[in-house]
């Protein structure tokens, strides 16, 4: 049986409520009410009808550690072996405003030849989030001073950095 799609990923959060708030407020994900009582605190979040992010607390929990097969000591941070998590997104201007409203630093780049625009940011646990806007051609210069840290445009295979 071949793999057909990504079902979800689990983040073990230093501060469960802060991480949940980031995914809800900054990325616009919604709480899925149907999470079973697994014996440890956590949330399921969805984009549209599909659950895609699971959150669990980094606080010690015997049941969680039995099933997740990994200890998550306090002080663990970043993506570890995972470089980033990518989402498809729509309405880049609306997303930019939401990110800016919450004071989250972002980087973005444009691939006009491929009609692809991307935004990169980090969640409260230092996991890199990539937002892909398919079919979008945006001039990064038009976003200058609007909550960005840096921008790159790739045209004809050549990168031009803009600040």
Secondary structure, 3 states (H helix, E strand, C coil): CCCCCCCCEEEEECCHHHHHHHHHHCCCCEECCCCCCCCCCEEEEEECCEEEEEEEECCCCHHHHHHHCCCCCCCCCCCCCCCCEEEECCCHHHHHHHHHHCCCCEEEEEEHHHCEEEEEEECCCCCEEEEEEECCCCCHHHHCCCCEEEEEEEECCEEEEEC
